[in-house]
Amino acid sequence: MKFIDTATIKLKAGKGGDGCISFRREKYVPKGGPNGGNGGNGANIYFIGDKARHTLMDFRYKSIYKAEDGEKGKGSDMHGKAGDDLILPVPLGTIIKNKETGDIIADIIHHDEKILVARGGRGGRGNMCFATPEQRAPRYAEDGKDGEELEVELELKLLADVGIIGFPNAGKSTFISVVSAAKPKIADYPFTTLTPNLGVVKDGHGGSFVIADMPGLIEDAHTGSGLGHQFLRHIERTSILLHFIDSSSEESMIKRYETIRKELTLYNSGLENRMEIVTATKIDSCNEENLKEFEEYVIKNNLTLFKISSISHNGTSELIDYIAQKVKEYRAEYEENQPDT
């Protein structure tokens, strides 16, 4: 399935039904009073979080959403039916912005979280509502009000436990294809991964976590170079960063590691403070001198280093166990810090 992470759509809430002008016409009742009912309210438009959805693809095929109008009022004191609300399910992590103002309307991160975005118009009052002792037969009623109309931008930021970061071709897609059921495109050229891939990893102890294979970073990604903004926007929502560095490359592992760290800092969203697990990949074909230099750097900077080969599965189970433990600790800490309801 293709991953769609942005969409722009137009919303039009329902118009309220018009009030009715009507009078009683009953046999043997010489003076029938007003009995025109009220119009029904127009339908609202809501967005709701749905954990079963993972993309905004549906909104690419339909860009205008109109809610039901309220019915007109009727005689015999009968009110019009209100329009049925329009409820649009979106993936967790969806941000809804007013396109005109740029204001954030909602940031949906919980399943079944329901947000009113466009309010339906109020139904008009029928002439029965305007009867007074002085005016017993009003011959007017209210028109229904128009519903709110606006254009919104939807932006999906992934909600994954772990986001794999690193330069293009660092082995991210191969790893996620080995440890989960995800089937990302894998090839030996930059930017094979153009959109994030999600996979669920089972840890061997009955637990699981969601891992995201992100598009590769390059230098100056924070300015939008390469797939920079697209990449950095998604990893904001991951709780743990899994930093992959290709150990088979001739280029310094230290330089590549520090380049990525610099981009995280310059993006200025607190990513540089996110928990990071450093991993040397492709160790079956590693540049030994390069790897040794990086290991010394890791010790000097008090970092924890894992060494893996996704092809031979060397070191992958140890890495998964470590990640699972850290995810478990993060979730426990997160739950503990949530306010009591």
N, C-alpha and C positions, 0 to 999 in steps of 0.2 A: 504493500500500500504506500502510495506517495504521501509524504509528510507536507502538509500545508500549514504554515504558521502565521499567516496574516490574511485578513479579508476585510473588505469595506462593504457595508450593506446599508440600505435605507429602510427605516421603520416608520410605519404609519399606524398609530393606535386608532381604534374604532370611533366613529362619530356617534354622539348621543342621538337617540331617536327624538323626533319632534313630538311636542305635546299635542293632544287632540282637543278640538273644539266640538263639543257635542252636547245635546240637551235631551232630557227624558221625554219620551213620547209614549205615555202610558194612558190606556183607556180609563176614563173616569178620574184622571188626575188633571185638573184644570190648569195648573201652573207647574210644568215640569222644569226642574232646576238643571244646572250644568252638570254633566257627568263625563266630561272628557278626561281620560287618564293621562298619566305622565309617560313620556318616552323612556325607554330603557337606556341605561348607561352604555357607552361604547366600551369595547373590550380593551384591556390593558395588554402590554407586551412585556413578558418577563424573560430573563435568561436564568437557566438553572444548571448547576454543576453536575456533570455525569461522568463518573469514573470509568465507564465503559467506552467512552469516546477518547480518541487520541489525536485527532486532526481537525482542522477547520475546513476540510475539503467540501463539505456540503454547501458551505456559504460561497464557494466559488461558482457553483452551478445555479444558484438562485441568489439574486442580489437585492430584491425588494420583498419585504414582508409586511402584509397588511392584516390587521386584526379586524374582527367582525364589528359591524355597526350595531348599535342598539335598535330595537324595533320601535316603530312609532306607537304612541298611545292610542287607545281605542275608546269607543263609547261604552256606556254602562259601567263606568268607573274602572275600566280595565287598563292596567299599565302595560307598556311594551316590555318585551323580554330583553334583558341585558345581553350584550354580546359575550360569547365564550372567550375567555382570555387566551392569548397566543403565548405558548411557552416554548422557548428555543433552548434545547440542550447544547451545552458546550463542554469541551474537555476541561479538567481541572488545570488551573494555571492560566486561564484566559483573562486577559485584561480588556475591558471595554472602555473606549474613549469616545468622547464627542468629537467628531471630525472637524467641526467648525471652530471649536474653542480649544481643542487639545486637552480638555479636562478629563481626568480619569473618573468614569462613572462607577465602575466596579472592578474588583480584582477577585475573581472566583477561584478559591482554592479548596473548597470542601464539597464533598458529594451531597447533592440535594440542596445546596445553598441557592436560594432563589432571590433574584434581584429585579425590582421593578425599574424598567428603563423608559418606557413610553406609556403615559397615563391616558386612558380612554376619556372621551368627552362626556360631560354630564348630560343626562337626558332632560329634555325640556318639560316644563310643568304644563299639565292640561288645564283647561279652563275651570275645572272643578276646584282647583287650588286658589283661584282668584275671586271666588264668590265671597261677598261680605254682606252685612245687613243693608248697606247702602247700595251695593251693586250685586243684585241677585242673579243676573244673567250675563256674566262677562262673555264677550264674543271674541276673545283673543286667548292665545296660548303661546308658550315659549318654543323657539326652535332649539333643537339639540346643539350642543357645543361640539366643535371639531376636536378630534383627538390630537395628542402631541405627535409631531412629525420631526424626525431628525435622522441624520446620517451618522453611523458609528463605525469606528475602526476596531476590529478584533485582532488581538495579538496574543499568540500562545507562547508562553514560556514553559518549558518542560518542567515537570515535577518528578525528578528522578532522585533516588538516594545518592547515586554515584555518577559523576560525569567524567568521562575519559578525555583528557586534554593532551595536546602534544602537536608537534609539527606534522604536516602531511606525510603519510606512509610510515608512521611510527609503529604501526601494528595494531591500531585501535580496532578496526573492523574485523581483522582476523581473530582477535581476542574475544570480541563479543559473539562472534559466530561459533566459537569453540565452547564458551561457558554458558550460552543461552540458546534459545530456539530462534533467535533473530537471524536473518539471512541478509546482511548488508552486502552491497557491491564491493568486491575486493579486486584491486589491480595495482600494478606497480607504476603509478603516475600520480602526481599531486591532485588533490581535491576529488578523489574517488567518491568520498562521502560529501555530497552537496547538501544533504539535509540530515538531521539527527536520526539515529536508529535507537529504538528502545528494546531492551531485552530483560526478561525476568530470570534471575540467577538463583538457583536453589543451593543452599550452603552445606547440605549433607547432614544437618542437624534438625531438619523439619522446618527451617525458616527460609526466607527468601528476601531478595531486595531487587529494586529496579535500577538498571545500569543504562546509561546513555552514551552512545558512540557519537561524539561531536565532530563537525567539520574541522579540518586541521587549521591550526593557527600559523600565521607568518609574522615576520617583523612588521611593526606599524599597524597591527590588526586593530588597535584601539581607535585608529583614525578611519577605519572602514576598509583597509587594504585587504585584498583577497576576500575571504568570507568573514572578515573580522567582526563586524557588528552583529551579524547573524549568529555567529559562534558565541560571542561573549554574552549576548542577550539570553541565550538558553542556559548557560552554566550558572547564571545568577540564582537559579532555583534549586540547584543540586546542593546537597548537604556536605558531600565529600568529593574532593578532586583526586582523580587517579591520573597522575602525570607520567605519561609514557615517553621514554627517550630511546631511540633506536641505537643499539650498541654496535651495529654492524657498519654504521656510516663512518666515513673518514673524517667528517667534521667533528670538532670538539663537542663532547656531550655536555661539558660544563657551559660552553657558550650557548648551546641550544636550550639548556635548562634555564639559564639566566635570562635569555631572550623572552621566553614564555612568562617567567615571573615578572619581568618588567612590563609586559603587556597587561597582565592582570592588575598591576598597580596603577598604570596609566589610565585604565578604563574607569577607575575611580568609583567603584561600587562596593568596595570592601572584599572583593574576591581574593585579594592577596592575603587576607587573614583566614580564609577558609581552610579547613583541615585538608592536608595533602598527603597522598601516599605516592612516593617516588618509585618508579619501576623501570628497570633497564630491560628492553625487549630484544628479541632475536639473538639471544645469547649463544645459540648453537653456531652462529656465524659471526661472533662478535670480533671487534677490533680490540685485541687484548690490551694493548698499550692505552688506548682510549678509555676502556672500561676501568682499568686499574687507576688511572688518573682521576676518574669520576668517583670511584669508591673512596679514595683519599679525601676528595672534596666533600663527600657525603658525611664522612666521619668528622671532619673538621667543623662542619656546619650543623652537626647534631641532627642529621636527617636519618630516617629509616629507609633502607633501600631493599627492594625485592628484585630478583633477577629471574626472568621467565623466557620460555620459548613456547608460543602458542601452538606451533606446528607439532612439536614433540610432547607438549603438555608439561614440559619441565618447569616446575615451580608454580604452576597455575593453581593447584589445589591449596597450597600454602597461602598464596595471595588471596584466594577467595575466602578462606577461613578468617584471615586477618580483617578483610573488608567487612565480612559479616559481623564480626565482633564489634568493630567500630560503628557500623550502622545501628546495631543493637544498642550500644551505649548512647549514640546520638538521639535515637528515638526515645529512650528512657529519660534522658535529660530534657528533651523537648516537652514530653508529657508532663514532667515534673514542674516545668516553668509555665505551663498553661494556667490562666486564671480560673478559679472555681466558678462554675455556672450555677 
